Amino acid sequence: MHGDPMMWVAGIRALYLQALHPRAVRGVTQNSDFRQDAWGRLMRTANFVGTTTYGTTEAAERAGARVRKIHSMLTATDPGTGERYGVDEPELLLWVHCAEIDSYLHVLRRSGFPLTDAQADRYIAEHRVSARLVGLDPEAVPAGRAELAAYFDRVRPQLAAGSEAHEVDDFLLRPPVHPLLVPARGLLWRRVALLAYAALPPYAHELYGRPAPGPDAVTRRLRATGALLRRVPERLRWQLPPKHILRAMARLGPDARPAPARPRP
């Protein structure tokens, strides 16, 4: 799944969803200048996912240790109550984790990636390893679709689109770029961001206060985009940074290849 080009759309959907948890999004806005380092932040996230997917066990453990160390030093402040809290609180880490996994699974399946319900459950369960790496107790992390759905039902009352969420929304629609790239941003990036937003659950659209096309129209757009991107030769797609697939192939030998795009039961 992680070699599929629709993971980029899924990653943007995850950012939209994560921003709806006020305590979690404050941990980002109060501790990073994400507007000035947008590409760096995106690449750090992609690098972590790529390392835990295609890297060695030792590399994955080191990546997790770095994330835990950084999070242990960061705090955020609730502007309403003055409460100061750590960004590594389990409930915040769990929200970020579940929003990511739900987005990856939702966008890829909806865009035509062939995955049975049993395989989807297995994918969620496998990600308890990445949850452990960022500091969560794997036993407290959803291990299948039913548990993931129950988690979102439980957390929904805590969600809101505050000023920080709208700041993320504005950033994702209009990230800072060189003036010469502004036309490309409007032509390419904005379409991707709008598609990722449209793929959010209806309650997220209500919280943001910005409508989205109907579900059938969104599914058609996701499938069309997925079909188009999957026509790009894999070798060309793998050249995009951070190139974890190519590095894994080089490490494992000339006959090594990623798992087939159509998973085996």
ABEGO torsion letter per residue (X at the ends): XAABAAAAAAAAAAAAAAAABAAAAAAAAAABBAAAAAAAAAAAAAAAAAAAAABBAAAAAAAAAAAAAAAAABBBBBAAAGBBBBAABAAAAAAAAAAAAAAAAAAAAAAGBBBBAAAAAAAAAAAAAAAAAAGBBAAABBABAAAAAAAAAAAAAABBBBAAAAAAAAAAABBBBBAAAAAAAAAAAAAAAAAAAAABBAAAAAAAGBBBBBAAAAAAAAAAAAAAAAABBAAAAAABOAGAAAAAAAAAEAABBBBBABBBX
